[in-house]
């Protein structure tokens, strides 16, 4: 499970540096990392559409709802790179779960 958490934080770090540096987006990332989801969702409404969909995608990924996360990624202009990263992480999670089942 630690691998999944590390991968998720890596995604947040990479995404954080590739998007705008406005205060609202940065604050949403911090709230997401802190687990303050209600505040993050409220603040994300102030963001431009692309950034709002991206924050929602990260939120759904964190919650384990990969289908909704994928849907949010597909609504953005920059979907190709994030979509590839999402699919990679999704497969990594599946492999990790299979490995954990094998160990038990």
N, CA, C and O atoms as CSV, one atom per row, in Angstrom:
chain,resi,resn,atom,element,x,y,z
A,1,UNK,N,N,0.818,-1.198,0.000
A,1,UNK,CA,C,0.000,0.000,0.000
A,1,UNK,C,C,0.861,1.260,0.000
A,1,UNK,O,O,0.438,2.292,-0.520
A,2,UNK,N,N,2.037,1.194,0.562
A,2,UNK,CA,C,2.920,2.361,0.596
A,2,UNK,C,C,3.302,2.799,-0.814
A,2,UNK,O,O,3.433,3.995,-1.070
A,3,UNK,N,N,3.483,1.852,-1.729
A,3,UNK,CA,C,3.837,2.178,-3.105
A,3,UNK,C,C,2.745,3.019,-3.752
A,3,UNK,O,O,3.035,3.965,-4.484
A,4,UNK,N,N,1.500,2.678,-3.484
A,4,UNK,CA,C,0.380,3.432,-4.035
A,4,UNK,C,C,0.379,4.853,-3.491
A,4,UNK,O,O,0.183,5.807,-4.244
A,5,UNK,N,N,0.595,4.999,-2.203
A,5,UNK,CA,C,0.610,6.335,-1.593
A,5,UNK,C,C,1.759,7.173,-2.138
A,5,UNK,O,O,1.583,8.359,-2.419
A,6,UNK,N,N,2.921,6.573,-2.289
A,6,UNK,CA,C,4.080,7.295,-2.829
A,6,UNK,C,C,3.810,7.712,-4.266
A,6,UNK,O,O,4.132,8.832,-4.662
A,7,UNK,N,N,3.220,6.815,-5.047
A,7,UNK,CA,C,2.902,7.133,-6.440
A,7,UNK,C,C,1.908,8.277,-6.514
A,7,UNK,O,O,2.055,9.173,-7.345
A,8,UNK,N,N,0.896,8.256,-5.655
A,8,UNK,CA,C,-0.098,9.322,-5.643
A,8,UNK,C,C,0.554,10.668,-5.326
A,8,UNK,O,O,0.264,11.669,-5.981
A,9,UNK,N,N,1.421,10.690,-4.337
A,9,UNK,CA,C,2.110,11.936,-3.990
A,9,UNK,C,C,3.017,12.399,-5.122
A,9,UNK,O,O,3.158,13.600,-5.352
A,10,UNK,N,N,3.634,11.455,-5.833
A,10,UNK,CA,C,4.466,11.806,-6.985
A,10,UNK,C,C,3.626,12.457,-8.074
A,10,UNK,O,O,4.048,13.433,-8.693
A,11,UNK,N,N,2.441,11.915,-8.305
A,11,UNK,CA,C,1.541,12.503,-9.301
A,11,UNK,C,C,1.186,13.925,-8.905
A,11,UNK,O,O,1.222,14.830,-9.739
A,12,UNK,N,N,0.844,14.129,-7.645
A,12,UNK,CA,C,0.509,15.479,-7.180
A,12,UNK,C,C,1.695,16.412,-7.385
A,12,UNK,O,O,1.520,17.541,-7.842
A,13,UNK,N,N,2.896,15.955,-7.055
A,13,UNK,CA,C,4.078,16.792,-7.210
A,13,UNK,C,C,4.297,17.160,-8.674
A,13,UNK,O,O,4.540,18.325,-8.989
A,14,UNK,N,N,4.212,16.184,-9.567
A,14,UNK,CA,C,4.434,16.444,-10.995
A,14,UNK,C,C,3.372,17.368,-11.563
A,14,UNK,O,O,3.681,18.282,-12.327
A,15,UNK,N,N,2.134,17.135,-11.196
A,15,UNK,CA,C,1.036,17.954,-11.687
A,15,UNK,C,C,1.140,19.364,-11.137
A,15,UNK,O,O,0.897,20.338,-11.849
A,16,UNK,N,N,1.495,19.464,-9.887
A,16,UNK,CA,C,1.602,20.756,-9.232
A,16,UNK,C,C,2.579,21.660,-9.976
A,16,UNK,O,O,2.342,22.863,-10.088
A,17,UNK,N,N,3.652,21.109,-10.476
A,17,UNK,CA,C,4.647,21.928,-11.157
A,17,UNK,C,C,4.272,22.206,-12.606
A,17,UNK,O,O,4.839,23.112,-13.217
A,18,UNK,N,N,3.327,21.447,-13.175
A,18,UNK,CA,C,2.994,21.636,-14.581
A,18,UNK,C,C,1.796,22.557,-14.802
A,18,UNK,O,O,1.538,22.970,-15.932
A,19,UNK,N,N,1.075,22.877,-13.754
A,19,UNK,CA,C,-0.085,23.745,-13.896
A,19,UNK,C,C,0.237,25.162,-13.457
A,19,UNK,O,O,1.362,25.477,-13.068
A,20,UNK,N,N,-0.772,25.998,-13.529
A,20,UNK,CA,C,-0.569,27.399,-13.179
A,20,UNK,C,C,-0.146,27.529,-11.725
A,20,UNK,O,O,-0.350,26.634,-10.904
A,21,UNK,N,N,0.432,28.645,-11.451
A,21,UNK,CA,C,0.927,28.889,-10.092
A,21,UNK,C,C,-0.015,29.804,-9.317
A,21,UNK,O,O,0.405,30.467,-8.368
A,22,UNK,N,N,-1.297,29.844,-9.721
A,22,UNK,CA,C,-2.200,30.716,-8.972
A,22,UNK,C,C,-2.439,30.145,-7.583
A,22,UNK,O,O,-2.318,28.942,-7.354
A,23,UNK,N,N,-2.772,31.019,-6.683
A,23,UNK,CA,C,-2.886,30.650,-5.270
A,23,UNK,C,C,-3.990,29.626,-5.039
A,23,UNK,O,O,-3.834,28.734,-4.204
A,24,UNK,N,N,-5.088,29.734,-5.752
A,24,UNK,CA,C,-6.200,28.810,-5.547
A,24,UNK,C,C,-5.810,27.380,-5.898
A,24,UNK,O,O,-6.151,26.448,-5.171
A,25,UNK,N,N,-5.095,27.200,-7.008
A,25,UNK,CA,C,-4.678,25.853,-7.402
A,25,UNK,C,C,-3.704,25.283,-6.383
A,25,UNK,O,O,-3.829,24.129,-5.972
A,26,UNK,N,N,-2.735,26.093,-5.979
A,26,UNK,CA,C,-1.755,25.643,-4.986
A,26,UNK,C,C,-2.438,25.280,-3.667
A,26,UNK,O,O,-2.084,24.289,-3.028
A,27,UNK,N,N,-3.402,26.079,-3.275
A,27,UNK,CA,C,-4.125,25.807,-2.028
A,27,UNK,C,C,-4.938,24.517,-2.146
A,27,UNK,O,O,-5.015,23.747,-1.188
A,28,UNK,N,N,-5.542,24.275,-3.304
A,28,UNK,CA,C,-6.292,23.032,-3.515
A,28,UNK,C,C,-5.384,21.816,-3.364
A,28,UNK,O,O,-5.778,20.819,-2.758
A,29,UNK,N,N,-4.183,21.891,-3.906
A,29,UNK,CA,C,-3.232,20.781,-3.790
A,29,UNK,C,C,-2.890,20.551,-2.315
A,29,UNK,O,O,-2.853,19.411,-1.853
A,30,UNK,N,N,-2.644,21.627,-1.588
A,30,UNK,CA,C,-2.309,21.494,-0.162
A,30,UNK,C,C,-3.474,20.897,0.625
A,30,UNK,O,O,-3.271,20.049,1.495
A,31,UNK,N,N,-4.691,21.339,0.320
A,31,UNK,CA,C,-5.871,20.803,1.003
A,31,UNK,C,C,-6.075,19.327,0.665
A,31,UNK,O,O,-6.456,18.535,1.527
A,32,UNK,N,N,-5.821,18.962,-0.583
A,32,UNK,CA,C,-5.937,17.564,-0.992
A,32,UNK,C,C,-4.938,16.699,-0.236
A,32,UNK,O,O,-5.286,15.631,0.266
A,33,UNK,N,N,-3.700,17.164,-0.158
A,33,UNK,CA,C,-2.663,16.416,0.555
A,33,UNK,C,C,-2.991,16.294,2.044
A,33,UNK,O,O,-2.637,15.302,2.682
A,34,UNK,N,N,-3.671,17.308,2.595
A,34,UNK,CA,C,-4.019,17.301,4.020
A,34,UNK,C,C,-5.318,16.540,4.300
A,34,UNK,O,O,-5.683,16.334,5.458
A,35,UNK,N,N,-6.009,16.128,3.247
A,35,UNK,CA,C,-7.252,15.388,3.434
A,35,UNK,C,C,-8.448,16.268,3.746
A,35,UNK,O,O,-9.468,15.775,4.228
A,36,UNK,N,N,-8.342,17.557,3.479
A,36,UNK,CA,C,-9.445,18.497,3.742
A,36,UNK,C,C,-10.254,18.662,2.451
A,36,UNK,O,O,-10.175,19.683,1.768
A,37,UNK,N,N,-11.027,17.627,2.148
A,37,UNK,CA,C,-11.664,17.538,0.843
A,37,UNK,C,C,-12.787,18.543,0.636
A,37,UNK,O,O,-12.913,19.093,-0.458
A,38,UNK,N,N,-13.603,18.798,1.647
A,38,UNK,CA,C,-14.713,19.731,1.476
A,38,UNK,C,C,-14.200,21.130,1.143
A,38,UNK,O,O,-14.712,21.782,0.233
A,39,UNK,N,N,-13.194,21.586,1.875
A,39,UNK,CA,C,-12.607,22.902,1.595
A,39,UNK,C,C,-11.985,22.922,0.208
A,39,UNK,O,O,-12.095,23.913,-0.515
A,40,UNK,N,N,-11.326,21.820,-0.164
A,40,UNK,CA,C,-10.690,21.737,-1.473
A,40,UNK,C,C,-11.734,21.824,-2.586
A,40,UNK,O,O,-11.531,22.531,-3.573
A,41,UNK,N,N,-12.844,21.110,-2.432
A,41,UNK,CA,C,-13.891,21.130,-3.453
A,41,UNK,C,C,-14.516,22.516,-3.581
A,41,UNK,O,O,-14.821,22.960,-4.688
A,42,UNK,N,N,-14.707,23.195,-2.462
A,42,UNK,CA,C,-15.256,24.555,-2.502
A,42,UNK,C,C,-14.301,25.510,-3.206
A,42,UNK,O,O,-14.718,26.300,-4.053
A,43,UNK,N,N,-13.031,25.438,-2.859
A,43,UNK,CA,C,-12.036,26.328,-3.452
A,43,UNK,C,C,-11.829,26.029,-4.934
A,43,UNK,O,O,-11.555,26.941,-5.715
A,44,UNK,N,N,-11.957,24.771,-5.327
A,44,UNK,CA,C,-11.722,24.402,-6.726
A,44,UNK,C,C,-12.742,25.036,-7.667
A,44,UNK,O,O,-12.483,25.158,-8.864
A,45,UNK,N,N,-13.893,25.440,-7.146
A,45,UNK,CA,C,-14.913,26.084,-7.977
A,45,UNK,C,C,-14.434,27.423,-8.526
A,45,UNK,O,O,-14.980,27.916,-9.513
A,46,UNK,N,N,-13.422,28.018,-7.899
A,46,UNK,CA,C,-12.877,29.300,-8.349
A,46,UNK,C,C,-11.866,29.137,-9.483
A,46,UNK,O,O,-11.467,30.123,-10.103
A,47,UNK,N,N,-11.455,27.909,-9.755
A,47,UNK,CA,C,-10.409,27.658,-10.743
A,47,UNK,C,C,-10.962,27.656,-12.165
A,47,UNK,O,O,-12.156,27.440,-12.370
A,48,UNK,N,N,-10.086,27.899,-13.154
A,48,UNK,CA,C,-10.491,27.712,-14.552
A,48,UNK,C,C,-10.879,26.246,-14.780
A,48,UNK,O,O,-10.471,25.366,-14.022
A,49,UNK,N,N,-11.666,25.993,-15.822
A,49,UNK,CA,C,-12.189,24.644,-16.072
A,49,UNK,C,C,-11.114,23.565,-16.080
A,49,UNK,O,O,-11.267,22.540,-15.416
A,50,UNK,N,N,-10.020,23.780,-16.827
A,50,UNK,CA,C,-8.959,22.771,-16.915
A,50,UNK,C,C,-8.431,22.392,-15.537
A,50,UNK,O,O,-8.298,21.212,-15.216
A,51,UNK,N,N,-8.139,23.386,-14.741
A,51,UNK,CA,C,-7.574,23.135,-13.413
A,51,UNK,C,C,-8.611,22.522,-12.480
A,51,UNK,O,O,-8.279,21.679,-11.646
A,52,UNK,N,N,-9.851,22.938,-12.616
A,52,UNK,CA,C,-10.907,22.372,-11.781
A,52,UNK,C,C,-11.076,20.882,-12.082
A,52,UNK,O,O,-11.181,20.071,-11.161
A,53,UNK,N,N,-11.101,20.522,-13.361
A,53,UNK,CA,C,-11.219,19.108,-13.728
A,53,UNK,C,C,-10.010,18.317,-13.240
A,53,UNK,O,O,-10.131,17.160,-12.837
A,54,UNK,N,N,-8.868,18.944,-13.283
A,54,UNK,CA,C,-7.668,18.241,-12.837
A,54,UNK,C,C,-7.708,17.973,-11.331
A,54,UNK,O,O,-7.384,16.872,-10.887
A,55,UNK,N,N,-8.098,18.963,-10.559
A,55,UNK,CA,C,-8.223,18.782,-9.106
A,55,UNK,C,C,-9.249,17.691,-8.803
A,55,UNK,O,O,-9.017,16.839,-7.946
A,56,UNK,N,N,-10.377,17.717,-9.504
A,56,UNK,CA,C,-11.391,16.684,-9.292
A,56,UNK,C,C,-10.857,15.303,-9.663
A,56,UNK,O,O,-11.167,14.314,-8.999
A,57,UNK,N,N,-10.059,15.239,-10.718
A,57,UNK,CA,C,-9.454,13.966,-11.112
A,57,UNK,C,C,-8.558,13.416,-10.009
A,57,UNK,O,O,-8.621,12.230,-9.686
A,58,UNK,N,N,-7.732,14.268,-9.436
A,58,UNK,CA,C,-6.870,13.839,-8.331
A,58,UNK,C,C,-7.699,13.416,-7.119
A,58,UNK,O,O,-7.381,12.432,-6.451
A,59,UNK,N,N,-8.754,14.161,-6.846
A,59,UNK,CA,C,-9.635,13.836,-5.717
A,59,UNK,C,C,-10.250,12.446,-5.899
A,59,UNK,O,O,-10.218,11.623,-4.984
A,60,UNK,N,N,-10.807,12.191,-7.083
A,60,UNK,CA,C,-11.425,10.885,-7.328
A,60,UNK,C,C,-10.387,9.766,-7.310
A,60,UNK,O,O,-10.671,8.664,-6.841
A,61,UNK,N,N,-9.193,10.041,-7.813
A,61,UNK,CA,C,-8.141,9.031,-7.777
A,61,UNK,C,C,-7.783,8.710,-6.326
A,61,UNK,O,O,-7.609,7.548,-5.961
A,62,UNK,N,N,-7.678,9.746,-5.513
A,62,UNK,CA,C,-7.356,9.554,-4.102
A,62,UNK,C,C,-8.433,8.722,-3.411
A,62,UNK,O,O,-8.125,7.870,-2.577
A,63,UNK,N,N,-9.693,8.970,-3.758
A,63,UNK,CA,C,-10.811,8.248,-3.156
A,63,UNK,C,C,-10.951,6.833,-3.715
A,63,UNK,O,O,-11.736,6.036,-3.201
A,64,UNK,N,N,-10.191,6.521,-4.767
A,64,UNK,CA,C,-10.247,5.180,-5.346
A,64,UNK,C,C,-11.311,5.011,-6.411
A,64,UNK,O,O,-11.577,3.890,-6.845
A,65,UNK,N,N,-11.929,6.110,-6.843
A,65,UNK,CA,C,-12.935,6.043,-7.900
A,65,UNK,C,C,-12.250,6.381,-9.224
A,65,UNK,O,O,-12.310,7.513,-9.704
A,66,UNK,N,N,-11.603,5.374,-9.798
A,66,UNK,CA,C,-10.769,5.593,-10.975
A,66,UNK,C,C,-11.584,5.936,-12.212
A,66,UNK,O,O,-11.099,6.646,-13.093
A,67,UNK,N,N,-12.810,5.445,-12.289
A,67,UNK,CA,C,-13.654,5.751,-13.440
A,67,UNK,C,C,-13.986,7.245,-13.482
A,67,UNK,O,O,-13.877,7.875,-14.534
A,68,UNK,N,N,-14.389,7.809,-12.346
A,68,UNK,CA,C,-14.681,9.247,-12.296
A,68,UNK,C,C,-13.409,10.063,-12.526
A,68,UNK,O,O,-13.443,11.109,-13.175
A,69,UNK,N,N,-12.293,9.581,-11.994
A,69,UNK,CA,C,-11.027,10.270,-12.195
A,69,UNK,C,C,-10.688,10.329,-13.681
A,69,UNK,O,O,-10.290,11.373,-14.198
A,70,UNK,N,N,-10.848,9.211,-14.351
A,70,UNK,CA,C,-10.583,9.148,-15.786
A,70,UNK,C,C,-11.513,10.081,-16.554
A,70,UNK,O,O,-11.080,10.751,-17.491
A,71,UNK,N,N,-12.788,10.132,-16.168
A,71,UNK,CA,C,-13.743,11.029,-16.826
A,71,UNK,C,C,-13.327,12.487,-16.682
A,71,UNK,O,O,-13.463,13.266,-17.626
A,72,UNK,N,N,-12.822,12.863,-15.515
A,72,UNK,CA,C,-12.373,14.246,-15.311
A,72,UNK,C,C,-11.130,14.553,-16.152
A,72,UNK,O,O,-11.005,15.649,-16.699
A,73,UNK,N,N,-10.221,13.592,-16.251
A,73,UNK,CA,C,-9.024,13.790,-17.075
A,73,UNK,C,C,-9.420,14.038,-18.525
A,73,UNK,O,O,-8.848,14.897,-19.194
A,74,UNK,N,N,-10.401,13.282,-19.004
A,74,UNK,CA,C,-10.814,13.396,-20.402
A,74,UNK,C,C,-11.465,14.740,-20.720
A,74,UNK,O,O,-11.607,15.083,-21.893
A,75,UNK,N,N,-11.858,15.495,-19.723
A,75,UNK,CA,C,-12.475,16.808,-19.933
A,75,UNK,C,C,-11.446,17.925,-20.076
A,75,UNK,O,O,-11.813,19.070,-20.338
A,76,UNK,N,N,-10.170,17.609,-19.908
A,76,UNK,CA,C,-9.139,18.646,-19.944
A,76,UNK,C,C,-8.433,18.681,-21.292
A,76,UNK,O,O,-8.475,17.714,-22.053
A,77,UNK,N,N,-7.783,19.810,-21.579
A,77,UNK,CA,C,-7.021,19.956,-22.820
A,77,UNK,C,C,-5.746,19.126,-22.810
A,77,UNK,O,O,-5.275,18.688,-23.860
A,78,UNK,N,N,-5.196,18.912,-21.636
A,78,UNK,CA,C,-3.906,18.229,-21.520
A,78,UNK,C,C,-4.074,16.763,-21.168
A,78,UNK,O,O,-3.261,16.200,-20.434
A,79,UNK,N,N,-5.124,16.142,-21.686
A,79,UNK,CA,C,-5.462,14.796,-21.241
A,79,UNK,C,C,-4.456,13.727,-21.638
A,79,UNK,O,O,-4.335,12.724,-20.934
A,80,UNK,N,N,-3.732,13.898,-22.732
A,80,UNK,CA,C,-2.893,12.801,-23.202
A,80,UNK,C,C,-1.814,12.400,-22.204
A,80,UNK,O,O,-1.689,11.213,-21.900
A,81,UNK,N,N,-1.041,13.330,-21.688
A,81,UNK,CA,C,0.008,12.980,-20.731
A,81,UNK,C,C,-0.566,12.463,-19.422
A,81,UNK,O,O,-0.080,11.469,-18.881
A,82,UNK,N,N,-1.577,13.114,-18.918
A,82,UNK,CA,C,-2.168,12.677,-17.654
A,82,UNK,C,C,-2.908,11.364,-17.814
A,82,UNK,O,O,-2.929,10.542,-16.897
A,83,UNK,N,N,-3.514,11.162,-18.976
A,83,UNK,CA,C,-4.206,9.906,-19.215
A,83,UNK,C,C,-3.211,8.747,-19.196
A,83,UNK,O,O,-3.482,7.703,-18.602
A,84,UNK,N,N,-2.070,8.928,-19.840
A,84,UNK,CA,C,-1.034,7.892,-19.822
A,84,UNK,C,C,-0.551,7.629,-18.402
A,84,UNK,O,O,-0.382,6.476,-18.004
A,85,UNK,N,N,-0.332,8.685,-17.645
A,85,UNK,CA,C,0.110,8.535,-16.262
A,85,UNK,C,C,-0.959,7.838,-15.429
A,85,UNK,O,O,-0.646,6.975,-14.609
A,86,UNK,N,N,-2.207,8.207,-15.636
A,86,UNK,CA,C,-3.306,7.582,-14.911
A,86,UNK,C,C,-3.366,6.086,-15.197
A,86,UNK,O,O,-3.482,5.277,-14.277
A,87,UNK,N,N,-3.286,5.722,-16.477
A,87,UNK,CA,C,-3.358,4.305,-16.834
A,87,UNK,C,C,-2.179,3.535,-16.259
A,87,UNK,O,O,-2.330,2.388,-15.838
A,88,UNK,N,N,-1.015,4.154,-16.239
A,88,UNK,CA,C,0.160,3.520,-15.638
A,88,UNK,C,C,-0.076,3.259,-14.151
A,88,UNK,O,O,0.186,2.162,-13.657
A,89,UNK,N,N,-0.570,4.267,-13.447
A,89,UNK,CA,C,-0.810,4.123,-12.008
A,89,UNK,C,C,-1.903,3.090,-11.751
A,89,UNK,O,O,-1.806,2.301,-10.811
A,90,UNK,N,N,-2.927,3.094,-12.574
A,90,UNK,CA,C,-4.012,2.127,-12.407
A,90,UNK,C,C,-3.476,0.696,-12.519
A,90,UNK,O,O,-3.830,-0.166,-11.715
A,91,UNK,N,N,-2.633,0.450,-13.502
A,91,UNK,CA,C,-2.041,-0.882,-13.660
A,91,UNK,C,C,-1.076,-1.193,-12.518
A,91,UNK,O,O,-0.991,-2.334,-12.064
A,92,UNK,N,N,-0.357,-0.184,-12.060
A,92,UNK,CA,C,0.554,-0.372,-10.934
A,92,UNK,C,C,-0.216,-0.778,-9.678
A,92,UNK,O,O,0.234,-1.634,-8.917
A,93,UNK,N,N,-1.365,-0.166,-9.470
A,93,UNK,CA,C,-2.206,-0.509,-8.322
A,93,UNK,C,C,-2.688,-1.953,-8.436
A,93,UNK,O,O,-2.669,-2.695,-7.454
A,94,UNK,N,N,-3.120,-2.350,-9.631
A,94,UNK,CA,C,-3.572,-3.731,-9.829
A,94,UNK,C,C,-2.449,-4.718,-9.529
A,94,UNK,O,O,-2.665,-5.726,-8.855
A,95,UNK,N,N,-1.251,-4.425,-10.032
A,95,UNK,CA,C,-0.111,-5.309,-9.783
A,95,UNK,C,C,0.219,-5.384,-8.301
A,95,UNK,O,O,0.526,-6.456,-7.778
A,96,UNK,N,N,0.156,-4.241,-7.626
A,96,UNK,CA,C,0.440,-4.209,-6.192
A,96,UNK,C,C,-0.577,-5.044,-5.424
A,96,UNK,O,O,-0.213,-5.787,-4.513
A,97,UNK,N,N,-1.849,-4.924,-5.789
A,97,UNK,CA,C,-2.891,-5.705,-5.124
A,97,UNK,C,C,-2.689,-7.198,-5.356
A,97,UNK,O,O,-2.862,-7.997,-4.435
A,98,UNK,N,N,-2.324,-7.582,-6.580
A,98,UNK,CA,C,-2.073,-8.997,-6.871
A,98,UNK,C,C,-0.881,-9.503,-6.072
A,98,UNK,O,O,-0.899,-10.621,-5.557
A,99,UNK,N,N,0.145,-8.683,-5.970
A,99,UNK,CA,C,1.330,-9.064,-5.207
A,99,UNK,C,C,0.990,-9.246,-3.733
A,99,UNK,O,O,1.461,-10.188,-3.095
A,100,UNK,N,N,0.169,-8.339,-3.189
A,100,UNK,CA,C,-0.244,-8.441,-1.787
A,100,UNK,C,C,-1.080,-9.697,-1.556
A,100,UNK,O,O,-0.949,-10.341,-0.515
A,101,UNK,N,N,-1.945,-10.056,-2.523
A,101,UNK,CA,C,-2.741,-11.276,-2.411
A,101,UNK,C,C,-1.835,-12.501,-2.433
A,101,UNK,O,O,-2.061,-13.458,-1.693
A,102,UNK,N,N,-0.821,-12.471,-3.272
A,102,UNK,CA,C,0.109,-13.586,-3.403
A,102,UNK,C,C,0.885,-13.811,-2.111
A,102,UNK,O,O,1.160,-14.951,-1.738
A,103,UNK,N,N,1.237,-12.719,-1.429
A,103,UNK,CA,C,2.012,-12.824,-0.189
A,103,UNK,C,C,1.195,-13.396,0.963
A,103,UNK,O,O,1.757,-13.995,1.879
A,104,UNK,N,N,-0.127,-13.218,0.929
A,104,UNK,CA,C,-0.954,-13.699,2.047
A,104,UNK,C,C,-1.424,-15.109,1.873
A,104,UNK,O,O,-2.125,-15.637,2.735
